[in-house]
Amino acid sequence: MAKILVTGGTGLVGSHVVRALVGRGDDVRVALRPSSRMDNLADLNLELEKVDCDVLDRRAVRRALRGIERVFHIAGTTSLRTPSETVFRVNVQGTRTVLEEALRVGVERAVYTSSVAAVGPAMRGSTADERHPFHGSYGIPYVAAKREAEVEVLRLAARGLPVVIVNPAHVFGPGDLYRSSTVVVRRFLRRQIPAYVDGAINIVDVADVARGHLLADERGIVGERYILGNRNYTWERLFADLGRVSGVEPPAVRLPLPVALALARGAWAVPGTPPITPVEIRAASKWWTYRNTKAKRELGWRPSPHEETVESTVAWYRSREGDSLSREGARQPVGLRVAGFAVRQAAGVVGRFAS
């Protein structure tokens, strides 16, 4: 039985990792902040040791690491709307603090939760793996921060920290209390996505990601990164699957990127909470598509059927927010359906002339 510290243990990925560790028989200490919610771990309350610890507070991190043999550093922010200074402070400085202190106390193993964002998007129509060259952050602070955090982690690995990196793709599944990676499903179910751009995304189940963390701990090679991804979707295909599962009609309008960016900038300039931001548009327009060959080969990792992942995410939101979500059979507003038809017809005409 190992004594393990988990940061970010109350979030979507973290709570599933905590459960997997408890199931493995480990002695788990969870780092908590005053704002942490224990809903996902309520039934494990007596089996967990809890410690007050903000990853930006070095003294608190040192206290949290006392007697710890292994560390899972999962804490971080994934929001594309968070100010860039906060994104870098939490994702880079927080990672540096936790893992520097882990090296200082001589932990046996550390697993760092990175993201495919640190790998970077693939070329349009293709997929990337762990060796993919990073071509830049594309004006997306989260991408830049996760990349810089990985550089910090590898620097510490060179100094002797026995750390393994996992790079989850876009995580779906039940338990997203903080509305992080599954918020796109919630917005879909509330018909808050009137249009989309041409892009692609890789979806992976949170339970599979948790198993990937444990396999990285058990079998991963120090200093290596492992992509934990499953199904590559275009936005159009993902929305079609969400529509089939939920009964809510998918958005009908696919906008050219320059038009979508112009609309997002206009919405950003208006007081209040915008429905979409320019950063979110830029991120959605990229090809976040990946291969999981290395994790399968070296870790023995196997993802579950992607259909179950979509279904479980929709079901979780239905069970929690059913009254505020669109009902089965809900259609997009007539104006948007007409606009979508017009855009598709125009694209067809342009395509015929271009061919």
ROKOL-915050 format. One line per 10 residues: their letters; for each residue x negated, y negated, z negated of C-alpha. Coordinates in steps of 0.5 Angstrom, whole numbers, plus 500, padded with zeros to 3 digits. Layout:
N
A> X:Y:Z; ...
REM end
This chain:
355
MAKILVTGGT> 500:500:500; 497:493:502; 498:487:499; 500:482:505; 502:475:505; 507:473:511; 508:465:513; 514:463:516; 517:469:513; 524:467:513
GLVGSHVVRA> 525:465:520; 527:469:526; 521:473:528; 518:472:521; 524:475:517; 524:481:522; 516:482:521; 518:482:513; 523:487:514; 518:492:518
LVGRGDDVRV> 513:491:513; 517:493:507; 519:499:511; 512:501:512; 511:501:504; 507:494:504; 507:490:498; 510:483:501; 509:476:499; 513:471:502
ALRPSSRMDN> 510:464:503; 516:459:502; 518:451:502; 523:448:499; 527:448:505; 526:455:507; 533:459:507; 533:466:504; 539:469:508; 535:473:513
LADLNLELEK> 532:477:507; 537:476:501; 538:484:501; 530:484:500; 530:479:494; 528:484:489; 523:487:493; 519:481:495; 514:476:492; 515:469:493
VDCDVLDRRA> 510:463:493; 511:456:494; 507:454:500; 506:449:505; 501:451:510; 499:444:511; 497:444:503; 490:448:503; 491:448:495; 497:452:496
VRRALRGIER> 495:456:501; 489:458:497; 494:460:491; 498:464:496; 492:468:498; 490:470:491; 489:478:491; 492:478:499; 489:484:503; 492:482:510
VFHIAGTTSL> 495:476:513; 501:475:518; 501:468:520; 508:466:523; 509:460:521; 510:454:526; 515:450:530; 517:452:537; 522:446:538; 521:442:544
RTPSETVFRV> 524:436:541; 519:435:535; 514:429:536; 508:431:538; 504:429:532; 508:434:528; 508:440:533; 500:439:533; 500:438:525; 504:444:524
NVQGTRTVLE> 502:449:529; 494:447:530; 492:444:523; 497:449:519; 494:455:523; 487:453:522; 488:452:514; 491:458:513; 486:462:517; 480:459:514
EALRVGVERA> 482:460:507; 484:468:510; 476:468:512; 474:465:505; 477:470:501; 475:476:506; 482:479:508; 481:486:511; 486:483:517; 490:477:520
VYTSSVAAVG> 495:477:525; 496:471:528; 503:469:532; 501:465:538; 506:465:544; 506:466:551; 506:458:552; 498:459:550; 497:463:556; 501:458:561
PAMRGSTADE> 506:459:566; 505:464:572; 505:462:579; 512:461:582; 515:468:584; 509:472:580; 507:474:573; 501:473:568; 498:477:563; 493:476:558
RHPFHGSYGI> 487:474:563; 491:469:566; 487:462:567; 490:456:563; 492:451:568; 494:445:563; 500:444:558; 504:440:564; 506:435:559; 509:440:554
PYVAAKREAE> 506:438:547; 508:445:544; 504:449:550; 498:444:548; 499:446:541; 499:453:541; 493:453:546; 489:449:542; 491:453:536; 489:460:539
VEVLRLAARG> 482:456:540; 482:455:533; 483:462:532; 478:465:536; 473:460:533; 474:463:526; 474:470:529; 467:469:532; 465:467:525; 468:474:522
LPVVIVNPAH> 475:473:521; 478:480:523; 484:477:527; 489:479:532; 493:475:536; 500:477:539; 503:472:544; 511:473:544; 515:471:550; 522:468:549
VFGPGDLYRS> 525:471:543; 532:473:542; 536:477:537; 540:476:531; 538:472:525; 536:465:528; 538:461:522; 533:455:524; 536:455:532; 529:456:535
STVVVRRFLR> 529:460:541; 536:463:541; 539:456:541; 540:457:549; 545:462:548; 549:458:543; 549:452:548; 551:457:553; 557:459:549; 559:452:547
RQIPAYVDGA> 559:450:555; 553:445:553; 549:447:559; 553:444:565; 547:445:570; 540:448:570; 533:448:575; 530:453:578; 525:457:573; 524:463:570
INIVDVADVA> 523:466:563; 521:472:559; 526:475:554; 524:480:548; 528:483:543; 526:480:536; 526:487:533; 521:489:538; 516:483:537; 516:485:529
RGHLLADERG> 514:492:531; 509:489:536; 506:485:530; 505:491:526; 502:495:531; 497:489:532; 495:490:525; 494:497:526; 491:498:532; 489:491:535
IVGERYILGN> 482:490:537; 479:484:533; 479:477:538; 484:480:543; 491:477:545; 497:482:546; 503:479:550; 510:482:547; 515:481:553; 520:485:556
RNYTWERLFA> 525:482:562; 523:477:567; 529:473:568; 531:467:573; 535:462:569; 541:464:574; 540:471:573; 540:470:565; 546:466:565; 550:471:569
DLGRVSGVEP> 548:476:564; 550:472:558; 557:470:562; 558:478:563; 557:479:556; 560:473:553; 566:472:558; 564:465:559; 563:462:566; 556:460:567
PAVRLPLPVA> 554:453:569; 555:452:577; 550:447:578; 543:448:580; 539:441:580; 533:439:584; 527:438:579; 527:431:581; 534:429:580; 534:433:573
LALARGAWAV> 528:429:571; 532:423:573; 538:425:569; 534:427:563; 530:420:562; 537:416:563; 540:421:557; 534:420:553; 534:412:554; 541:412:551
PGTPPITPVE> 542:412:543; 544:418:540; 542:426:541; 541:427:548; 544:434:551; 537:435:555; 530:432:554; 525:431:560; 520:436:556; 526:441:556
IRAASKWWTY> 527:440:563; 519:441:565; 519:447:561; 525:450:564; 522:449:571; 516:453:570; 515:461:571; 514:464:564; 514:471:567; 509:476:564
RNTKAKRELG> 507:483:564; 506:487:558; 501:492:560; 496:491:555; 501:492:549; 503:498:552; 497:501:553; 493:499:547; 498:498:542; 503:504:544
WRPSPHEETV> 508:498:544; 515:500:548; 520:494:548; 528:496:548; 533:496:553; 534:488:555; 541:489:556; 542:490:548; 538:484:546; 542:480:550
ESTVAWYRSR> 549:483:547; 546:483:540; 544:475:540; 551:474:543; 554:478:538; 551:474:532; 553:468:534; 560:470:535; 560:473:528; 557:466:525
EGDSLSREGA> 560:461:529; 566:464:533; 571:458:532; 566:453:535; 564:457:541; 568:458:548; 573:464:548; 572:469:553; 575:467:560; 573:460:559
RQPVGLRVAG> 571:456:565; 566:451:567; 570:444:568; 573:443:575; 568:438:577; 562:442:575; 565:448:579; 566:443:585; 559:440:585; 556:447:584
FAVRQAAGVV> 560:449:591; 557:443:594; 550:444:592; 550:451:594; 553:449:601; 548:444:602; 543:448:601; 545:453:606; 546:448:611; 539:446:610
GRFAS> 536:453:610; 539:454:616; 536:448:620; 529:450:616; 529:457:619
REM end
